[in-house]
């Protein structure tokens, strides 16, 4: 399609088939939902994506859940303590210092939880 848009008249050379005889062509881009064949030898790979070991889908799901919980914990801790500070302002008449203190303490707790949870994401 891109060849037609750019007006390139060169013909694409035919790709050789894999050793097993199937017509699956190697792709330079792997999509999010593409399956990776675990039994395929590295000699059959047209290129090496990474030298890092493969991560199971269960480990990926665990890391994804922990990453989402970081954002959720941070936002909820700041919002909850801000609301408590606002309530303290209404109760004691110290506006806006209760809300400011609530936001600061909530951010401190949020950052503490951020570092605590992120250390669990990349554990060995």
Beta strands, then each sheet from edge to edge (+ up, - down):
end
